Amino acid sequence: MDTRLLELLVCPVTKGPLIYKHDAEELVSLSARLAYPVRDGIPVLLENEARALTDTEIEEGRKP
């Protein structure tokens, strides 16, 4: 994922920042507790396409 593109994208629910998880091909919004899929290099920023994050994933995402 292009870092310049990532700087422009925000969570459609909270308007907060997104974290790209390369291994899972997802954009994570800790504030919304959602992970949006990236399909064929294209972020799918639709709430109904996102999966809910577990408490463990939230804690891991907050670690520096």
N, C-alpha and C positions, 0 to 999 in steps of 0.2 A: 504494500500500500504506500502510495506516495505521501511523504510527510507533509508536503504543502497542502494536499487535499485533506489530510487528517486534521490539520490546524483549522480548516474552514468548516468542517462538519461538527454538528452538535446533536445531542439527543433530541429527537422530535417531541418527547414528552416533557423533559425538564429544561431543555435548552442549555444543558450542562455539557462539559467536555466528554469525549469518548476516548477510550483506551483500546488500541489495536492489539489483539491477541493473535499473533501469527500462526501458532500451532493449531488453534481452534478455528481460524478464519472467521473471527468475530470482532465486532466493535462493542465494547462493554461500557455501559453507563452505570456507574456505581450509585449515583443519586436516584436513578429510576429502578435500580436492581434488575436491569435487563441486558441481554446480550443479543445484538443484531447480527444476522448472518452476512457474510461477504461471499457472493456467488460469482465465480468467474471474474474476480477482481472488482465487482460492483457491489457497493454497500446497499443492503436492503433495509432502509430505515423506516420500516412499517411496524407499528406496535404489535399488530396481530401476527407478524412473522417472527417476532423476538421471543426468546425463551427467558424464563425467570431465572435469576441467579440464586444459588444456594447461599446460606449464611457463611459457609466456608469460603466460597468464591469471593464474597464481599470482603471478608477479613483479609484474604490473600491480596486482593486488589488494593487495599489501603496501606499495605506494607510498602516502605520506600524501596 
